[in-house]
Amino acid sequence: MSKTTVTTIKDVKRLDTLKGGVLDSADLAVGFEFRGERIPLINPQRGIFKPRQMSHLLSIKTVFPRTGARVWYDDQREAHRQIYTGVHGHRSELAG
C-alpha cells in the first residue's frame, strides 16, 4: 500500500474515533494534509474518484441499508466488514 493510501486510511480512522463512529459528508469534505498538500476524501459530484495525488481510485462513502429496506448494491450487505477488514486482498490499516 502506498504511503498516501495508508495516510488516507489513518485519517479516516482518526475522524471515525473523534466522531464516535458516524461520519457525514461535512466531516469528509475537509480532506487531510499529506506532505504539505490537501488531499480530498470525497468529491461531491462523484462517488468514486481519483485524487490527483493518488495512483488509485478512492471510495470512502457507502450506503448502509436501513432495516427492512431494499438492498440496492451487493456491497451494502458487507460494507462494514469490507471497510474495517479490507477488500480485494489488501491489508487494511483500519483493522485493529
C-alpha positions in Angstrom: 0.0 0.0 0.0 1.3 3.5 -0.8 2.1 6.0 1.9 -0.7 8.2 0.6 -3.2 5.3 0.9 -2.1 4.4 4.5 -2.3 8.1 5.5 -5.8 8.3 4.0 -7.0 5.2 6.0 -5.4 6.5 9.2 -7.1 9.9 8.8 -10.5 8.4 8.2 -9.9 6.2 11.3 -8.9 9.3 13.3 -12.1 11.1 12.2 -14.2 8.0 13.0 -12.8 7.9 16.5 -13.4 11.7 17.0 -17.0 11.5 15.7 -18.0 8.3 17.6 -18.2 6.1 14.6 -20.5 8.2 12.4 -19.1 10.5 9.7 -21.1 12.7 7.4 -20.2 14.4 4.2 -19.1 17.6 6.0 -16.6 15.6 8.1 -15.1 14.1 4.9 -15.3 17.3 2.8 -12.3 18.8 4.7 -9.9 16.1 3.4 -6.5 15.9 5.0 -3.0 17.2 4.5 -0.2 15.0 3.2 3.3 16.3 2.6 2.0 19.9 2.7 -0.8 19.3 0.2 -4.6 18.9 0.8 -6.0 15.6 -0.4 -9.8 15.4 -0.7 -11.5 12.4 0.7 -14.7 12.9 -1.3 -15.8 14.6 -4.5 -19.4 16.0 -4.2 -20.0 15.3 -7.9 -18.7 11.7 -7.9 -18.9 8.8 -5.6 -15.7 7.0 -6.6 -12.9 9.3 -7.9 -9.1 9.5 -8.1 -7.4 12.4 -6.3 -4.6 13.6 -8.4 -2.1 12.8 -5.6 -3.1 9.2 -5.6 -2.4 6.4 -8.1 -5.7 4.6 -7.4 -9.4 5.3 -7.1 -10.8 6.4 -3.7 -14.2 5.5 -2.4 -14.9 6.5 1.2 -18.7 6.7 1.3 -21.1 3.8 1.1 -24.8 3.3 1.5 -25.8 1.3 4.6 -29.2 -0.4 4.2 -31.9 0.5 6.7 -33.5 -2.4 8.5 -36.2 -3.8 6.2 -35.2 -1.6 3.3 -34.3 -2.8 -0.2 -30.6 -3.6 -0.7 -29.6 -1.8 -3.9 -25.9 -2.8 -4.1 -24.3 -6.1 -3.2 -21.7 -4.4 -1.1 -24.4 -3.0 1.2 -24.6 -6.4 3.0 -20.9 -6.5 3.7 -20.0 -2.8 3.8 -18.9 -2.6 7.4 -16.8 -5.7 7.2 -15.2 -4.6 4.0 -14.3 -1.2 5.3 -12.7 -2.4 8.5 -11.0 -5.6 7.3 -10.1 -4.6 3.8 -11.1 -5.9 0.4 -9.5 -7.1 -2.8 -6.7 -8.8 -1.0 -5.3 -5.6 0.6 -4.3 -5.5 4.2 -6.4 -2.8 5.9 -4.8 -0.3 8.2 -8.2 0.1 9.8 -8.3 -3.4 11.3 -7.3 -3.4 14.9 
